[in-house]
Amino acid sequence: MAFTAKDVQALREKTGCGMMDCKKALVETDGNIDAAIDYLREKGLAQAAKKADRIAAEGTVYAAVIDGVGVVVEINAETDFVSNSDGFKALAARVAGVVAKQAPADMEALLACSEDGQTVEEMVQELFLAVRENIKIRRFERYEGAVVTYVHAGGKIGVMVKFDTDVAADNAEFVAMGKNVAMQIAAMNPSYLDIESVPAEVLAREKEILVAQMKEDPKMAGKPDAVLGKIVEGKIGKYYKENCLVEQQYVIDGDLTVGKYVENTAKALGAAVKVAAYVRFEKGEGIEKRQDNFADEVAGMIK
């Protein structure tokens, strides 16, 4: 019995199992979806469906330079007990290695990547079978070139910074500077790289807010528009200093901006160095964590 990609998707939706597992199940059962469901249950894979809607907000952010390629990846689990396990850490490192070597275009491509005869999706499924927790690769980024990475608090935050430079990527002074910039990003969480990176609509909205605030301030009443305009521009300058990486006050030396610190390092190296891009992943950011109320849970059990 033949089956199509739609059949694979339908089985995946019914069971919550991985794409490759669903395809294999349909092959083994000649395309019979009901039999494929039983096949997956027999293999213990369909149990993942019951776990798939459980919130995975723990986990780790892994960042490293692997064979000259920078990678940062976030993998989530349900509990810190699992995310601190050797198996989970090994999975993070292995997935990062696959990203570095195979350069997948997106998450679907990553899950289909194969190493040592096993796809990434199968790697995740294998760990699930061992720990029985919902495990998800949430996101990843990959940079080639002169890259420095930094991991904070054992995987709570991972940062990757790319530089435009003619300095050797393993130059000790360059790497030290890159680590400091990465730590700045981890600590201060800038929204943008530089002034030019701030979208016009964001800037316009910020100015609207500032004007509205001044109109509510009795001290600003009656001031000429030209004066108000200068005040807004001054406040926008402060916005840049707070939100743009290279404009931020350098946390290690408050007399410098990050941009000036990088410039000074470049002069010392006798080379050109410029921050080109960065990625900052914080474990679980944006994931709504379940708030358990023990009293309500017990009351519900009694009812």
RAWO-V622762 format. One record per backbone hydrogen bond with DSSP energy under -1.0 kcal/mol. NH is the residue of the N-H (numbers start at 0). CO is the residue of the C=O. E is the energy in kcal/mol with one decimal. If there is no record, write none. Layout:
BEGIN
nh co e
NH CO E
NH CO E
END
This chain:
BEGIN
nh co e
7 3 -1.7
8 4 -2.3
9 5 -2.6
10 6 -2.4
11 7 -2.2
12 8 -2.4
13 9 -1.9
14 10 -2.1
15 11 -2.9
21 17 -2.4
22 18 -2.3
23 19 -2.3
24 20 -2.3
25 21 -2.1
26 22 -2.0
27 23 -2.6
28 24 -1.3
29 26 -1.2
30 25 -3.2
31 28 -1.6
35 31 -2.3
36 32 -2.3
37 33 -1.9
38 34 -2.5
39 35 -2.5
40 36 -2.2
41 37 -2.7
42 38 -1.7
43 40 -1.2
44 39 -1.9
45 39 -1.3
47 44 -1.9
48 45 -1.6
51 47 -1.6
53 50 -2.2
57 76 -2.1
59 74 -2.4
60 154 -1.5
61 72 -2.9
63 70 -2.3
65 68 -3.4
68 65 -1.6
69 142 -2.7
70 63 -2.5
71 140 -1.9
72 61 -2.7
73 138 -2.4
74 59 -2.3
75 135 -3.3
76 57 -1.1
82 78 -1.9
83 79 -1.5
84 81 -1.8
88 84 -2.1
89 85 -2.5
90 86 -1.9
91 87 -2.1
92 88 -2.2
93 89 -2.3
94 90 -2.8
95 91 -2.2
96 92 -1.9
97 93 -1.8
98 94 -2.4
99 95 -2.4
100 96 -2.3
101 97 -3.0
102 98 -1.7
109 105 -2.2
110 106 -2.6
111 107 -1.3
112 109 -1.2
114 117 -2.7
117 114 -1.3
119 112 -2.0
120 110 -2.2
122 118 -1.9
123 119 -2.3
124 120 -2.3
125 121 -2.4
126 122 -1.8
127 123 -2.3
128 124 -2.3
130 126 -2.3
131 127 -3.6
135 75 -2.0
137 73 -2.1
138 73 -1.2
140 71 -2.2
142 69 -2.4
146 144 -1.1
147 160 -2.3
149 158 -2.4
151 156 -3.1
154 151 -1.1
155 151 -1.5
156 151 -1.6
157 280 -2.7
158 149 -2.9
159 278 -2.3
160 147 -2.9
161 276 -2.9
162 145 -2.7
163 273 -3.1
165 271 -1.0
170 167 -2.1
174 170 -2.8
175 171 -2.3
176 172 -2.1
177 173 -2.7
178 174 -2.5
179 175 -1.9
180 176 -2.2
181 177 -2.5
182 178 -2.5
183 179 -1.9
184 180 -2.1
185 181 -2.4
186 182 -2.4
187 183 -3.1
188 184 -1.9
190 242 -1.0
191 242 -2.4
196 193 -1.1
197 194 -1.4
202 198 -2.1
203 199 -2.5
204 200 -2.1
205 201 -2.2
206 202 -2.1
207 203 -2.1
208 204 -2.1
209 205 -2.1
210 206 -2.5
211 207 -2.3
212 208 -2.3
213 209 -2.1
214 210 -1.9
215 211 -1.0
219 216 -1.9
222 219 -1.8
227 223 -2.3
228 224 -2.8
229 225 -1.7
230 226 -2.1
231 227 -2.5
232 228 -2.2
233 229 -2.1
234 230 -2.1
235 231 -2.4
236 232 -1.9
237 233 -1.3
238 234 -1.9
239 235 -2.4
240 236 -1.8
241 237 -1.5
242 238 -2.2
243 239 -2.6
244 191 -2.9
245 192 -2.2
246 243 -1.0
247 243 -1.2
247 244 -1.1
249 255 -3.0
255 252 -2.2
257 247 -2.0
258 245 -2.0
260 256 -2.2
261 257 -2.4
262 258 -2.2
263 259 -2.7
264 260 -2.1
265 261 -2.3
266 262 -2.1
267 263 -2.1
268 264 -1.9
270 265 -2.4
273 163 -1.5
275 161 -2.8
276 161 -1.6
278 159 -2.4
280 157 -2.7
282 155 -3.3
284 281 -2.3
286 283 -2.0
296 292 -2.3
297 293 -2.4
298 294 -2.4
299 295 -2.5
300 296 -1.7
301 297 -2.1
302 298 -2.0
END
